[in-house]
Amino acid sequence: MTRTTIPGGTVHELPDDLREALDGDATALAAWLDITPLARNEFVCWVTDAKQAATRERRIRRTREELNEGMRRPCCWPGCSHRERNGR
């Protein structure tokens, strides 16, 4: 089994469960590759910030749906608290 190289964000590495979800959806993956590293970082942080497994699974599903709909940032997310104000 070959692991597809899919980039993560500026601060966060792409977790395996989100990687598998993107790798299984060509449209979402194309959108993922088209957004900026900062935007990818927002999605990764949003997913990994979930406290419960059910919430994390729902956020992974919504990430795929939102990317398929053309959204470039997670809906209703105030932003990654781990990123410095200078964008790094």
Secondary structure, 3 states (H helix, E strand, C coil): CCCCCCCCCCCCCCCHHHHHHHHCCHHHHHHHHHCCHHHHHHHHHHHHCCCCHHHHHHHHHHHHHHHHCCCCCCCCCCCCCCCCCCCC
